[in-house]
């Protein structure tokens, strides 16, 4: 994501607090600021390669903001009444963006009715809803097999766009992104099943939000006032502590996006179940910003063909690598468009130059140093 407004960071200093005092922080991330956000931006946050942000909350609203946190559109009740009547879903967790269907917002759905006899999760099922990123209108939903998961509290698309990750109890689950499609939509289709399970990979705090930093899944959670972010290796399920802060409040969603404010952004709300004074009092909630310490690996970018012919349509193929390994989820900016690289590190564009010119190309991923090149169109 490109550039949160400096005004938000400056305004946040009025809070007169940093990103919470460090407890046994491992020192892998540096706190870089705090930004105020509206109360409705409560449960989750995600971004697209073009730098836009989406938030959801308090229960079922969906909101889009630009890179300067200026709201562009809102839908205070994105879950249709008919879906709530049929399934009981009234709550959305930490959301995700992926590039399927021309771009979509993925909504983890659950029932949340505090105080209801039989428990707050009265429906006992979870689903992934899909919303239009432009209009914020509902498209459809796909149910998750209730024998594997009783509710969906968060969802995060993998960098290559193939898998959608969430959790059930102590385990991480992954579903094929292609299974979340109109062909599998509820209520007419059977629930989909997970294609991967990592037993015991969920930290003891649970997970309130998640985001990918390169190939590692970062997850946020809390135990009372101990707020933590962990990195999980999705090959082995091993986890490593990344951030620890002492905060009075409630941990919520997480997003990785390159901005002037930082790279990792964490929603914290002022709600405290014990009624203690919050670290970040109202109005609204806050985004805590962090930047990773240490050097980043250099991204490499190759292109074929290396020259374009004027007035000829050409398919241009970019290949992104890091340490000679294909890099998925790299944003390639070319000819006014942005595409993400596949698992093979490849992104393709079609261009028809109208005249001789130079095309600047830039490749970025938050955990890597950016790469750039220039492609020339000649007669």
C-alpha positions as CSV (number, residue, x, y, z in Angstrom):
1,X,0.0,0.0,0.0
2,X,1.2,3.5,-0.8
3,X,1.6,6.3,1.7
4,X,-0.7,6.9,4.7
5,X,-1.0,10.6,5.3
6,X,1.7,12.0,7.5
7,X,-1.1,14.1,9.1
8,X,-2.5,10.9,10.7
9,X,0.8,10.1,12.3
10,X,1.3,13.6,13.4
11,X,-2.2,13.7,14.8
12,X,-1.6,10.4,16.6
13,X,1.2,11.9,18.7
14,X,-1.5,13.9,20.5
15,X,-2.2,10.6,22.3
16,X,1.1,11.0,24.1
17,X,1.7,7.3,24.0
18,X,3.8,5.0,21.9
19,X,2.7,1.6,20.6
20,X,2.4,0.3,24.1
21,X,5.3,-0.5,26.4
22,X,7.4,-3.4,25.3
23,X,7.0,-6.5,27.5
24,X,9.4,-9.3,26.5
25,X,9.6,-8.0,23.0
26,X,11.9,-9.9,20.7
27,X,13.0,-6.7,19.0
28,X,12.3,-7.8,15.4
29,X,10.0,-4.9,14.7
30,X,10.2,-1.2,15.5
31,X,7.1,0.8,16.5
32,X,6.7,3.8,14.1
33,X,3.5,5.4,15.0
34,X,-0.2,5.4,16.0
35,X,-3.1,6.5,13.8
36,X,-6.7,7.2,14.9
37,X,-9.5,5.4,13.0
38,X,-13.3,5.5,13.3
39,X,-15.0,3.1,15.8
40,X,-16.6,1.3,12.9
41,X,-13.2,0.2,11.6
42,X,-13.2,-2.4,14.4
43,X,-12.8,-6.1,13.4
44,X,-10.4,-6.3,10.5
45,X,-8.4,-4.6,7.7
46,X,-7.0,-5.6,4.3
47,X,-5.4,-3.8,1.3
48,X,-4.9,-4.3,-2.4
49,X,-1.8,-3.8,-4.6
50,X,-3.1,-0.4,-5.6
51,X,-2.9,0.9,-2.0
52,X,-6.5,1.0,-1.0
53,X,-7.7,-0.1,2.5
54,X,-10.9,-2.0,3.6
55,X,-12.1,-2.2,7.2
56,X,-15.0,-4.0,8.7
57,X,-17.0,-3.7,12.0
58,X,-18.4,-3.2,14.4
59,X,-20.4,-6.3,13.6
60,X,-21.3,-6.3,9.9
61,X,-20.2,-3.0,8.2
62,X,-17.7,-2.8,5.4
63,X,-15.7,0.4,4.6
64,X,-13.2,1.5,2.0
65,X,-10.5,4.2,2.5
66,X,-7.8,5.5,0.3
67,X,-4.1,5.4,1.2
68,X,-4.5,8.5,3.3
69,X,-7.3,6.9,5.4
70,X,-9.9,9.1,3.8
71,X,-13.1,7.1,3.5
72,X,-14.4,6.5,0.0
73,X,-17.4,4.3,0.5
74,X,-19.3,2.6,3.3
75,X,-21.9,-0.2,3.7
76,X,-23.0,-0.4,7.3
77,X,-24.8,-3.7,6.8
78,X,-23.1,-5.8,4.1
79,X,-24.7,-9.2,5.2
80,X,-28.1,-9.5,3.6
81,X,-31.1,-9.9,5.9
82,X,-32.0,-13.1,4.1
83,X,-28.6,-14.6,4.9
84,X,-28.9,-13.7,8.5
85,X,-32.4,-15.2,8.6
86,X,-31.3,-18.4,6.9
87,X,-27.9,-19.0,8.6
88,X,-27.8,-16.7,11.6
89,X,-24.7,-14.9,10.5
90,X,-24.4,-11.4,12.1
91,X,-20.6,-10.9,12.5
92,X,-17.6,-10.5,10.2
93,X,-14.0,-11.1,11.5
94,X,-10.7,-10.1,10.0
95,X,-11.1,-9.7,6.2
96,X,-8.9,-10.3,3.2
97,X,-8.5,-9.2,-0.4
98,X,-7.7,-11.4,-3.3
99,X,-7.4,-11.0,-7.1
100,X,-10.0,-13.6,-8.1
101,X,-13.1,-12.4,-10.0
102,X,-11.4,-9.1,-10.8
103,X,-10.8,-8.5,-7.2
104,X,-12.9,-9.3,-4.2
105,X,-13.2,-8.9,-0.4
106,X,-13.4,-12.1,1.6
107,X,-15.6,-11.9,4.7
108,X,-15.2,-14.6,7.5
109,X,-18.7,-15.1,8.8
110,X,-20.0,-16.4,12.2
111,X,-22.9,-16.0,14.6
112,X,-22.2,-13.9,17.7
113,X,-25.1,-13.5,20.1
114,X,-23.7,-12.9,23.6
115,X,-25.9,-14.1,26.4
116,X,-28.0,-16.4,24.2
117,X,-28.9,-19.7,25.8
118,X,-26.7,-22.5,24.4
119,X,-23.8,-20.2,23.7
120,X,-23.0,-17.1,21.7
121,X,-22.2,-19.1,18.6
122,X,-25.8,-20.4,18.2
123,X,-25.5,-21.5,14.5
124,X,-22.4,-23.6,14.9
125,X,-21.2,-23.0,11.3
126,X,-18.9,-20.7,9.5
127,X,-18.8,-19.4,5.9
128,X,-16.7,-17.1,3.7
129,X,-18.7,-14.3,2.2
130,X,-17.6,-12.4,-0.9
131,X,-18.2,-8.7,-1.4
132,X,-17.5,-6.3,-4.3
133,X,-14.4,-4.1,-3.5
134,X,-15.8,-1.2,-5.4
135,X,-19.5,-1.1,-4.4
136,X,-19.0,-3.0,-1.1
137,X,-22.1,-4.9,-2.0
138,X,-22.6,-8.6,-1.2
139,X,-22.0,-11.1,-3.9
140,X,-22.5,-14.6,-2.4
141,X,-21.2,-16.9,0.4
142,X,-19.7,-20.4,0.6
143,X,-20.2,-22.6,3.7
144,X,-17.3,-24.3,5.4
145,X,-17.8,-27.9,6.5
146,X,-19.0,-27.7,10.2
147,X,-17.3,-31.0,11.0
148,X,-14.0,-29.1,10.6
149,X,-14.8,-25.6,11.8
150,X,-17.7,-24.1,13.8
151,X,-17.2,-20.4,12.9
152,X,-14.9,-18.3,10.7
153,X,-13.2,-15.6,12.7
154,X,-10.6,-14.5,10.1
155,X,-9.4,-15.3,6.6
156,X,-6.2,-14.5,4.8
157,X,-5.3,-15.2,1.2
158,X,-1.8,-16.7,0.5
159,X,0.6,-14.5,-1.6
160,X,0.2,-16.7,-4.6
161,X,-3.6,-16.6,-4.3
162,X,-4.1,-20.3,-4.2
163,X,-5.1,-20.9,-0.5
164,X,-7.3,-19.1,2.0
165,X,-6.1,-19.6,5.6
166,X,-8.1,-19.5,8.8
167,X,-8.2,-21.4,12.1
168,X,-10.4,-23.8,14.1
169,X,-9.4,-24.3,17.7
170,X,-5.7,-25.0,17.9
171,X,-5.3,-25.8,14.2
172,X,-4.7,-23.8,11.1
173,X,-6.9,-24.7,8.1
174,X,-6.4,-23.8,4.4
175,X,-9.1,-23.9,1.7
176,X,-8.6,-23.7,-2.0
177,X,-9.4,-20.1,-3.1
178,X,-10.9,-21.6,-6.3
179,X,-13.5,-23.4,-4.1
180,X,-14.9,-20.0,-3.0
181,X,-16.7,-19.4,-6.2
182,X,-20.3,-18.8,-7.4
183,X,-20.4,-22.4,-8.5
184,X,-20.1,-23.5,-4.8
185,X,-22.3,-20.8,-3.2
186,X,-24.7,-21.5,-0.4
187,X,-27.4,-22.4,0.3
188,X,-27.6,-24.5,-2.8
189,X,-24.2,-26.2,-2.6
190,X,-22.5,-28.5,-0.1
191,X,-19.9,-27.0,2.3
192,X,-16.3,-27.0,1.2
193,X,-13.6,-28.9,3.0
194,X,-10.1,-27.8,4.0
195,X,-7.2,-29.1,1.9
196,X,-4.5,-28.5,4.5
197,X,-4.5,-28.6,8.3
198,X,-1.6,-27.6,10.6
199,X,-2.4,-29.1,14.1
200,X,-1.4,-27.1,17.1
201,X,-0.1,-24.1,15.0
202,X,-2.4,-21.5,16.6
203,X,-0.6,-19.6,19.4
204,X,-2.0,-19.9,23.0
205,X,-3.5,-16.4,22.7
206,X,-5.7,-17.5,19.7
207,X,-5.9,-15.3,16.6
208,X,-7.7,-12.0,16.2
209,X,-6.2,-11.1,12.8
210,X,-3.6,-12.3,10.3
211,X,-1.5,-11.1,7.3
212,X,1.3,-12.4,5.2
213,X,4.8,-11.0,5.4
214,X,6.4,-12.7,2.5
215,X,5.8,-16.4,2.9
216,X,5.3,-16.2,6.7
217,X,1.8,-15.8,8.2
218,X,1.8,-13.2,10.9
219,X,-1.0,-13.6,13.5
220,X,-2.1,-11.3,16.3
221,X,-3.7,-12.2,19.6
222,X,-3.7,-11.3,23.3
223,X,-3.8,-12.8,26.8
224,X,-5.2,-10.1,29.0
225,X,-2.8,-7.2,28.6
226,X,-0.1,-9.2,26.8
227,X,-0.5,-8.4,23.1
228,X,1.5,-10.5,20.7
229,X,2.2,-11.1,17.0
230,X,3.6,-14.4,15.9
231,X,5.1,-15.6,12.6
232,X,4.0,-19.1,11.5
233,X,6.0,-21.3,9.1
234,X,3.2,-22.8,7.0
235,X,5.5,-25.7,5.9
236,X,6.1,-27.0,9.4
237,X,3.6,-25.1,11.7
238,X,6.5,-23.8,13.8
239,X,6.0,-20.3,15.2
240,X,8.3,-17.5,16.3
241,X,7.4,-14.4,18.4
242,X,7.6,-11.2,16.5
243,X,6.1,-8.4,18.7
244,X,5.0,-8.2,22.3
245,X,3.4,-5.2,23.9
246,X,1.6,-4.5,27.2
247,X,-1.7,-2.9,26.3
248,X,-5.1,-2.5,27.9
249,X,-7.7,-2.9,25.1
250,X,-8.7,-5.5,22.5
251,X,-6.5,-6.9,19.7
252,X,-8.2,-7.1,16.3
253,X,-7.2,-7.2,12.7
254,X,-3.7,-7.1,11.1
255,X,-2.5,-6.0,7.6
256,X,0.9,-5.8,5.9
257,X,1.2,-2.9,3.5
258,X,4.2,-0.6,2.7
259,X,3.3,2.9,3.8
260,X,5.1,6.0,5.2
261,X,3.7,5.0,8.6
262,X,5.2,1.5,8.5
263,X,4.8,-2.0,7.1
264,X,2.7,-3.8,9.6
265,X,-0.5,-2.3,10.9
266,X,-2.5,-3.6,13.9
267,X,-6.0,-2.6,15.0
268,X,-6.4,-2.0,18.7
269,X,-9.8,-1.0,20.3
270,X,-10.4,0.6,23.7
271,X,-12.7,-2.2,24.9
272,X,-11.5,-4.0,28.0
273,X,-13.5,-6.8,29.5
274,X,-12.3,-6.0,33.0
275,X,-13.3,-2.3,32.7
276,X,-9.8,-0.9,33.1
277,X,-8.7,2.4,31.5
278,X,-7.6,1.7,28.0
279,X,-4.1,2.4,26.7
280,X,-5.7,4.1,23.7
281,X,-8.9,5.8,25.0
282,X,-11.8,6.9,22.7
283,X,-12.7,8.4,20.4
284,X,-12.5,5.5,17.9
285,X,-9.9,2.9,17.6
286,X,-6.2,3.0,16.6
287,X,-3.8,1.5,14.1
288,X,-0.4,0.7,15.5
289,X,2.3,0.9,12.9
290,X,5.6,-1.2,12.8
291,X,8.6,-1.6,10.5
292,X,10.7,-4.7,10.4
293,X,14.3,-4.3,11.7
294,X,17.3,-5.7,9.7
295,X,18.1,-5.8,6.0
296,X,15.6,-7.0,3.3
297,X,16.6,-9.4,0.5
298,X,16.9,-7.8,-2.9
299,X,14.1,-8.5,-5.3
300,X,15.2,-9.4,-8.9
301,X,13.0,-8.8,-12.0
302,X,13.4,-10.2,-15.5
303,X,11.3,-9.5,-18.5
304,X,10.6,-11.1,-21.9
305,X,10.6,-9.7,-24.5
306,X,13.1,-7.0,-23.7
307,X,11.8,-4.6,-26.5
308,X,8.4,-3.8,-27.8
309,X,7.3,-3.0,-31.3
310,X,5.1,0.1,-31.9
311,X,1.5,-0.8,-33.0
312,X,2.0,-4.5,-32.3
313,X,0.2,-6.2,-29.5
314,X,2.7,-8.0,-27.3
315,X,2.3,-10.3,-24.3
316,X,4.9,-9.2,-21.8
317,X,6.1,-11.7,-19.1
318,X,7.8,-10.6,-15.9
319,X,9.5,-13.0,-13.6
320,X,10.3,-12.0,-10.0
321,X,12.8,-13.9,-7.8
322,X,14.6,-13.5,-4.5
323,X,17.7,-15.4,-3.7
324,X,17.1,-17.2,-7.1
325,X,13.8,-18.5,-5.9
326,X,10.5,-17.5,-7.5
327,X,8.7,-14.8,-5.5
328,X,4.9,-15.0,-5.3
329,X,2.7,-12.0,-4.4
330,X,5.0,-9.4,-5.9
331,X,3.2,-6.3,-7.2
332,X,4.3,-5.5,-10.7
333,X,3.4,-2.0,-11.9
334,X,3.5,-1.6,-15.6
335,X,1.7,0.7,-18.1
336,X,-0.7,2.0,-15.5
337,X,-1.7,-1.4,-14.2
338,X,-0.8,-3.6,-11.2
339,X,-0.6,-7.4,-11.2
340,X,0.5,-9.9,-8.6
341,X,3.0,-12.6,-9.4
342,X,1.9,-16.2,-9.3
343,X,3.5,-19.1,-7.3
344,X,6.0,-19.3,-10.2
345,X,6.9,-15.6,-9.7
346,X,5.2,-14.6,-13.0
347,X,2.9,-11.8,-14.0
348,X,1.8,-11.1,-17.6
349,X,0.5,-8.0,-19.4
350,X,-0.6,-7.3,-23.0
351,X,0.4,-3.9,-24.4
352,X,0.2,-2.2,-27.8
353,X,2.5,0.8,-27.9
354,X,1.1,3.6,-30.1
355,X,4.5,5.4,-30.4
356,X,8.1,4.9,-29.3
357,X,8.4,5.4,-25.6
358,X,9.9,4.0,-22.4
359,X,7.9,2.1,-19.9
360,X,9.1,2.2,-16.3
361,X,8.4,-1.0,-14.4
362,X,8.5,-1.4,-10.6
363,X,8.2,-4.6,-8.5
364,X,7.5,-4.5,-4.8
365,X,6.8,-6.8,-1.9
366,X,6.9,-5.5,1.7
367,X,9.5,-8.0,2.9
368,X,11.8,-7.4,-0.1
369,X,13.8,-4.5,-1.4
370,X,12.1,-3.3,-4.6
371,X,13.3,-3.8,-8.1
372,X,12.8,-1.7,-11.3
373,X,13.6,-1.7,-15.0
374,X,12.7,0.1,-18.1
375,X,11.1,-1.5,-21.2
376,X,11.4,0.3,-24.5
377,X,9.0,0.5,-27.4
378,X,10.6,1.1,-30.8
379,X,9.6,1.3,-34.5
